[in-house]
Amino acid sequence: MLFDKLQAADDRCREIERRMTLPEVAADRKTYTGLCREYAVLSPLVGTYREYRAAEREQSEALALARDAGGDAELRAFADETYKE
């Protein structure tokens, strides 16, 4: 549930970023200002969420690398070290 809300905030941030690049939005000062304010509120939360998701992907990749390392001790040690971080 929490991650669904965070993903929705991330989606909204991306939509705001997209809309802010549109000429018709840039020409409408009121709309543009409203989007900027909403973005300013969402961006710190979404930034942290994106960092979390990136760390989650890195961890998943490190675990897969460790599983696939087989007999390569150096590769396994690297994957284990990455996983601990």
N, C-alpha and C positions, 0 to 999 in steps of 0.2 A: 504494500500500500504506500509506504513512504517513498520507495523507489519509483513507483508509478507517478507520484506527485513531482518528484525531482526530474523525472524524464519529461513530464509535461512542461515544467519550467524551462528545461533545456530546449524543448521544441519551440516554446514561445520565444525564447531568446533568439533562436535561429530565424524565426519568422520576423521578429523585429529587425534583426540585422539585414534580412533580405529587403524588407519594406523600406528601411531607411535609405537604401541605395536607389530607390525608384525616383525618377525626376518629379513625378506628380506629388509625391509625399514631401520631397525636399522643398517644393514650391509652396506647400501648405504649412506655414509656420506653426500653427496650432497643433496639427497632427504630428509634425516632426518633433516638436517640443514634448508632446505627450509620450511619444515613443521613446525619446531620450530619457525621460524620467522613469518610465517603466523599466527600461534597460538598465538604468543605474541601480534600481532596486534589485533586479533579478541577477545581474551579472556576478556579484560576489558569491552568491549561493551556487549558481550554475558553474562558475569557475572551479569551485571546490568539488562539486559533483563530477565535473569532467576530469579533474585530477584523480579522483577516486576511481573512476571507470578506467582510466589509463593504467593506474597501478594494478587494478584487478586484471586487466588484459596481460600486463607484464608478468604477473604472478602465474597466470594460466599458461602463458608461453614457457615460463621457466619450468613449471611442473611437467609440461609436455616434453620439453627438452631433456629433463632429468629422466623421464620414463624411456625416452628414445635413445638415451646415451649408451645403453647397454654396457659393454665392457670398457668404454672410453672413460677412464677415471678422471682425467683432466676436465673433460666436458661435463661430467657429472658434478664435479666439485664446483665448477663455474655456475651450473644451474642451481645447485644447492645454495651457494652464496647469494645468487640473485633472488632466490625464493625467500631467504631470511631477511632481506632488505625490505 
